Amino acid sequence: MKERYDVIVAGAGLAGSLAAGMAAKGGASVLLLDRNKEEEVGKKTNWGWVCGDAVANDHLKFVTQKLGIKFDKPELDHRVDGVVAFSPDMKSKFPFDGEGYILDRPIFEAKLLKYARDCGAEYHSLFEVEGPIIENNCVVGIFGKDHEKKHAEIRAKIVIDALGIATSLRRKLPENHYVDREVDISDVESTGRYIYEADADHEDLTWYDEKNALIHLNQNIAPGGYGWVFPKSNGKVNIGIGVQKASLDIRNQKLGRKDTLHTLMDDYVKMNPVLRNLRLYNAHNNGKGYWQVAVRRQMDSLVFNGYMGAGDSMAMPNPISAGGIGPALVAGILAGEEAAKAVQNGDFSAKGLWGYNLAFNEIYGKKTAGLEVFRVYLQSLNNDLINYGMKNFLTSKEAIDLGYGRVTELSLASKFKMILKGATNINAFSNLVYVVRTMDDLGKIYSAFPRTPDGFVEWRKRVKDRMGEAKARFKPSPV
Ligand SMILES: Cc1cc2nc3c(=O)[nH]c(=O)nc-3n(C[C@H](O)[C@H](O)[C@H](O)COP(=O)(O)OP(=O)(O)OC[C@H]3O[C@@H](n4cnc5c(N)ncnc54)[C@H](O)[C@@H]3O)c2cc1C
């Protein structure tokens, strides 16, 4: 390992490997560091590569288009036609069409690492990144423990933080008005995920569907989140739940229960009437795990002086679905590309790296603040309201538009208002109208994202004010 590089990429997960590959391809000298041993590249924690592993084909196509990497079996473990979201009473469903895949994550990650190395990035495993080196309000390198557990300091013009949600870099940045150092606990889902081999007892497409990724919205089963059953190859399933802590506490208190993520997870597996004879599928020791995922908009700025962030370190997962694979892939590519440009231009300040903010917002980020508001709204509805709302408030197309962060007209709004019954339902519908309006406003604010850091502080205040107003209006109310 040298003492100095153009770019250090911390974390060889999805975002990190692509950022390293792209930056090296752009001519930068790149060091890619990760704490895992090489055979376990991309493993998030001791629990494994904890994830639902579902990704839309559009995101994979973006990678192929930009890098020329093609994906196939075995990393694309199983193809699905789309995602189907069910109401708590299972009587309504919204099918989100669009080809997608459930990945074999360890194999997928190994392929991305190979790409990074083929492009010329220097990779070192078993390196624990402990924090950034800061000089004159600028990140100029990282420190940590090398494979012999010896203290090491390495310098670079730019550090790309791809360390995932528990990042030791973003949290240790100097106080600054670009990147939040902490993520609020109410914006985090605690998740559990098991992979099983199973036999299907009978056909019931609400509980297991070989052709679709199923989502169960249910504030009792998964307060403030949802449960999922994603089919994998040869009868295997990826099954899990995500819960919001505040919602779980309120639910437990109201129902006099003491459930935890672990008990809820086990109950969810047991209540599935289709999956029988479950055997934990523990290849790569990845059968059972728990981890966290942030469900807020990505950090308002993804750059600081000498610093860029991509993937979960920047809270990029979709606030509604918690899908973070797509944004991590997109952000990794864009961060690497912009880092290489900045190295050529010789400007590593936030201003010199600003193009990355613009590129990410354009391709993905501009819709997420609106989705965060929609998520907070959903968490304020109990099962009865979700059942009623999915049946009466929205057409399937409107729901799908909202789910993708597209502002819908709610064309049938006035008609619905005439037929809605009960003050609580009418109130929930008015709140939905408010959410759609707020999503529209936030979309406009994001289309005015400052072209340079000048004006960012004022812009950010507009976002925070709007978010603050929405969050004050909606409180978790699972039961
Ligand atoms: C249970 C669960 C289910 C999910 N389901 C889906 C889904 O179905 N679809 C979807 O799109 N998204 C899903 N997500 C989100 C998705 O998994 C993440 O968004 C994605 O993994 C982010 O990739 P990343 O590269 O940013 O970070 P990570 O995958 O977390 O990679 C970070 C890398 O950095 C390394 N690292 C961390 N700290 C250090 C350190 N201090 N020193 C050195 N190395 C370090 C880690 O070992 C790892 O290799 C889910 C998340 C969870 C928790």
The ligand as an SDF file (V2000), in Angstrom:
LIG
                    3D

 53 58  0  0  0  0  0  0  0  0999 V2000
  -32.7660   -6.5180    5.7080 C   0  0  0  0  0  0  0  0  0  0  0  0
  -32.5590   -5.6010    4.5650 C   0  0  0  0  0  0  0  0  0  0  0  0
  -33.2510   -5.8320    3.3910 C   0  0  0  0  0  0  0  0  0  0  0  0
  -33.0050   -5.0400    2.2680 C   0  0  0  0  0  0  0  0  0  0  0  0
  -33.6430   -5.3630    1.1070 N   0  0  0  0  0  0  0  0  0  0  0  0
  -33.3570   -4.6890   -0.0170 C   0  0  0  0  0  0  0  0  0  0  0  0
  -33.8900   -5.1050   -1.2650 C   0  0  0  0  0  0  0  0  0  0  0  0
  -34.5890   -6.1190   -1.3840 O   0  0  0  0  0  0  0  0  0  0  0  0
  -33.5900   -4.3600   -2.3610 N   0  0  0  0  0  0  0  0  0  0  0  0
  -32.7880   -3.2720   -2.2850 C   0  0  0  0  0  0  0  0  0  0  0  0
  -32.5840   -2.6070   -3.3090 O   0  0  0  0  0  0  0  0  0  0  0  0
  -32.2230   -2.8770   -1.1180 N   0  0  0  0  0  0  0  0  0  0  0  0
  -32.4670   -3.5670    0.0140 C   0  0  0  0  0  0  0  0  0  0  0  0
  -31.8580   -3.2070    1.1900 N   0  0  0  0  0  0  0  0  0  0  0  0
  -30.8760   -2.1070    1.1790 C   0  0  0  0  0  0  0  0  0  0  0  0
  -29.5550   -2.5590    0.5450 C   0  0  0  0  0  0  0  0  0  0  0  0
  -29.1360   -3.7720    1.1150 O   0  0  0  0  0  0  0  0  0  0  0  0
  -28.4630   -1.4900    0.7450 C   0  0  0  0  0  0  0  0  0  0  0  0
  -28.9990   -0.2690    0.3030 O   0  0  0  0  0  0  0  0  0  0  0  0
  -27.1700   -1.7770   -0.0060 C   0  0  0  0  0  0  0  0  0  0  0  0
  -26.5110   -2.8950    0.4960 O   0  0  0  0  0  0  0  0  0  0  0  0
  -26.2270   -0.5590    0.0880 C   0  0  0  0  0  0  0  0  0  0  0  0
  -24.9740   -0.8510   -0.4530 O   0  0  0  0  0  0  0  0  0  0  0  0
  -23.6830   -0.0490    0.0140 P   0  0  0  0  0  0  0  0  0  0  0  0
  -22.6170   -0.4710   -0.9180 O   0  0  0  0  0  0  0  0  0  0  0  0
  -23.9910    1.3840    0.1380 O   0  0  0  0  0  0  0  0  0  0  0  0
  -23.3830   -0.5080    1.5080 O   0  0  0  0  0  0  0  0  0  0  0  0
  -23.1050   -1.9530    2.1550 P   0  0  0  0  0  0  0  0  0  0  0  0
  -23.7760   -3.0080    1.3340 O   0  0  0  0  0  0  0  0  0  0  0  0
  -23.5060   -1.8380    3.5800 O   0  0  0  0  0  0  0  0  0  0  0  0
  -21.5280   -2.1200    2.0370 O   0  0  0  0  0  0  0  0  0  0  0  0
  -20.6370   -1.4610    2.9050 C   0  0  0  0  0  0  0  0  0  0  0  0
  -19.2740   -2.1350    2.8640 C   0  0  0  0  0  0  0  0  0  0  0  0
  -18.3880   -1.4070    3.7220 O   0  0  0  0  0  0  0  0  0  0  0  0
  -17.7310   -2.3080    4.6090 C   0  0  0  0  0  0  0  0  0  0  0  0
  -17.4290   -1.6020    5.8610 N   0  0  0  0  0  0  0  0  0  0  0  0
  -18.3020   -1.0590    6.7270 C   0  0  0  0  0  0  0  0  0  0  0  0
  -17.6610   -0.4360    7.7390 N   0  0  0  0  0  0  0  0  0  0  0  0
  -16.3320   -0.6050    7.5140 C   0  0  0  0  0  0  0  0  0  0  0  0
  -15.1660   -0.1490    8.1860 C   0  0  0  0  0  0  0  0  0  0  0  0
  -15.2430    0.5760    9.3070 N   0  0  0  0  0  0  0  0  0  0  0  0
  -13.9560   -0.4390    7.6480 N   0  0  0  0  0  0  0  0  0  0  0  0
  -13.8690   -1.1690    6.5030 C   0  0  0  0  0  0  0  0  0  0  0  0
  -14.9410   -1.6290    5.8260 N   0  0  0  0  0  0  0  0  0  0  0  0
  -16.1670   -1.3510    6.3180 C   0  0  0  0  0  0  0  0  0  0  0  0
  -18.7290   -3.4400    4.8030 C   0  0  0  0  0  0  0  0  0  0  0  0
  -18.0840   -4.5960    5.2760 O   0  0  0  0  0  0  0  0  0  0  0  0
  -19.2870   -3.5710    3.3770 C   0  0  0  0  0  0  0  0  0  0  0  0
  -18.4500   -4.3660    2.5950 O   0  0  0  0  0  0  0  0  0  0  0  0
  -32.0970   -3.9670    2.3360 C   0  0  0  0  0  0  0  0  0  0  0  0
  -31.4160   -3.7060    3.5340 C   0  0  0  0  0  0  0  0  0  0  0  0
  -31.6290   -4.5230    4.6350 C   0  0  0  0  0  0  0  0  0  0  0  0
  -30.8530   -4.2710    5.8940 C   0  0  0  0  0  0  0  0  0  0  0  0
  1  2  1  0
  2  3  1  0
  2 52  2  0
  3  4  2  0
  4  5  1  0
  4 50  1  0
  5  6  2  0
  6  7  1  0
  6 13  1  0
  7  8  2  0
  7  9  1  0
  9 10  1  0
 10 11  2  0
 10 12  1  0
 12 13  2  0
 13 14  1  0
 14 15  1  0
 14 50  1  0
 15 16  1  0
 16 17  1  0
 16 18  1  0
 18 19  1  0
 18 20  1  0
 20 21  1  0
 20 22  1  0
 22 23  1  0
 23 24  1  0
 24 25  2  0
 24 26  1  0
 24 27  1  0
 27 28  1  0
 28 29  2  0
 28 30  1  0
 28 31  1  0
 31 32  1  0
 32 33  1  0
 33 34  1  0
 33 48  1  0
 34 35  1  0
 35 36  1  0
 35 46  1  0
 36 37  1  0
 36 45  1  0
 37 38  2  0
 38 39  1  0
 39 40  1  0
 39 45  2  0
 40 41  1  0
 40 42  2  0
 42 43  1  0
 43 44  2  0
 44 45  1  0
 46 47  1  0
 46 48  1  0
 48 49  1  0
 50 51  2  0
 51 52  1  0
 52 53  1  0
M  END
$$$$
